[in-house]
Structures are given as C-alpha cells and as structure tokens.
Amino acid sequence: MSLDPSYVGRTYPPTAPYQVGREKIREFATAIGATDPAHHDPEAARALGHPDVVAPPTFPFVVTMAATQQIVEDPALGVDYSRVVHGDQRFAYTRPVVAGDELVCVSTIEDITTRGGHGFLTTRTDIATAAGEPVVAVWSKLVVRGEA
C-alpha cells in the first residue's frame, strides 16, 4: 500500500501533555554521551540562566513519539511501519527544553512523495508548553521502503 498524498496538510490533534523530568533529561544525556554539566546539574544550568537542567538538542524526539504514533497508526494514510526507516530529523528552537516543562505536540504532514518505489513522509511537529508558548519545531522524514 502506498502513502496517500491527499494527507499533505493534515494536522493531527494535540497530544496529552508530556512532563519533562530532570531524570529523563539526565538519562537521555548519558545515553547519547552529552557531558555538558547543564544537562546533569541544576546549579550548572541555573548559572547559565535556566530554571533547571537543559535537555540536549535532540531530546524533543522523545516528546514527539506520541505525535508520530498518531500518524503512523492512521490506517488510511498507508504507513506499513514494518517497512519504515528514519530518513532525517531537524529542529528549530524558540527556546531550550528544560526540566519541569509540560509540553504538547501538534503534528502536520508537510510532504508525501514516492521515489524509486519508496514512500517519503515528511512531518512537522510543533512543540509548545501546555500554556501555548512555542518551544521547538521538529521535522522528521520517514522512508517507507517499497516491496523488494
């Protein structure tokens, strides 16, 4: 089944709020080898002007998982998740993610193309606080491999 191009422009409902925890930031930073003290030590983060530990730049990928799930589980779109590989990821920040944030994601399908028998799905997920303050936009490209 190929991806339905009529989904370009579709926006999905907001996700439930995600509580960003200090330990989650520390665990993520440790997992990716991010040793900057601002990712681990609240005092180091405060010395830089942040209210608590600061998430590494790629941390929002964790927050977007529920929003991505909405898209890939939409049966009419045609994503066969067993054939998906991650193609690209980029972030545009308004401000850093910090421990204590309560974040909500809204995803929009920006592009669907087919090349060489493979489907390419580009999404933009806007992450904001529960109060509506923009934090970061995340673009992701999923490649749905065609039948061999």
NORNORVEN-V579465 format. One record per pair of residues at least 24 apart in sequence whose C-alpha atoms are under 8 Angstrom apart, sorted by sequence separation. I is the first residue (numbers start at 1). GAP is how many residues later the second one is. D is the distance in whole Angstrom. If there is no record, write none. Layout:
I_GAP_D, I_GAP_D
This chain:
103_24_6, 104_24_5, 119_24_6, 120_24_6, 103_25_6, 104_25_6, 118_25_7, 119_25_5, 29_26_7, 103_26_4, 104_26_6, 118_26_6, 119_26_7, 29_27_6, 102_27_5, 103_27_6, 118_27_5, 119_27_7, 25_28_7, 28_28_8, 101_28_7, 102_28_6, 117_28_7, 118_28_5, 25_29_7, 26_29_8, 117_29_5, 22_30_8, 25_30_5, 117_30_8, 22_31_6, 25_31_8, 28_31_7, 58_33_8, 25_34_8, 57_34_8, 60_37_8, 67_38_6, 97_38_7, 57_39_8, 67_39_7, 68_39_8, 95_39_8, 96_39_7, 63_40_8, 67_40_6, 94_40_6, 95_40_5, 96_40_8, 55_41_7, 64_41_7, 94_41_5, 95_41_7, 54_42_7, 55_42_5, 63_42_8, 93_42_6, 94_42_6, 54_43_6, 55_43_6, 93_43_4, 54_44_4, 55_44_7, 92_44_6, 93_44_6, 18_45_7, 53_45_6, 54_45_7, 91_45_7, 92_45_5, 52_46_6, 53_46_6, 91_46_6, 92_46_7, 51_47_7, 52_47_6, 91_47_5, 50_48_8, 51_48_8, 52_48_7, 90_48_6, 91_48_6, 89_49_7, 90_49_5, 89_50_6, 90_50_7, 15_51_7, 88_51_8, 89_51_5, 15_52_6, 88_52_6, 89_52_6, 14_53_8, 87_53_7, 88_53_5, 86_54_8, 87_54_5, 88_54_7, 12_55_8, 86_55_6, 87_55_5, 86_56_5, 87_56_6, 85_57_6, 86_57_6, 12_58_7, 67_58_7, 84_58_6, 85_58_5, 12_59_8, 84_59_6, 85_59_7, 84_60_4, 85_60_7, 64_61_7, 83_61_5, 84_61_6, 83_62_5, 81_63_7, 83_63_8, 80_64_7, 79_65_7, 7_70_7, 4_72_7, 4_73_5, 3_74_6, 4_74_6, 25_74_7, 3_75_5, 2_76_6, 3_76_6, 22_76_8, 60_76_8, 1_77_6, 2_77_7, 22_77_5, 61_77_8, 1_78_8, 20_78_7, 21_78_5, 22_78_7, 60_78_8, 1_79_8, 20_79_5, 21_79_6, 20_80_5, 21_80_8, 19_81_7, 20_81_5, 19_82_6, 20_82_6, 18_83_8, 19_83_5, 20_83_7, 18_84_5, 19_84_7, 17_85_6, 18_85_5, 17_86_5, 18_86_6, 17_87_5, 16_88_6, 17_88_8, 15_89_6, 16_89_8, 14_90_6, 15_90_5, 14_91_5, 15_91_7, 14_92_5, 13_93_6, 14_93_8, 12_94_6, 13_94_8, 11_95_7, 12_95_6, 11_96_6, 12_96_6, 11_97_4, 10_98_6, 11_98_7, 9_99_6, 10_99_6, 8_100_8, 9_100_5, 10_100_8, 8_101_5, 9_101_6, 7_102_7, 8_102_5, 9_102_8, 8_103_6, 8_104_6, 7_105_8, 5_106_8, 5_107_6, 4_108_8, 5_108_7, 3_109_7, 17_113_7, 3_116_6, 2_117_7, 3_118_8
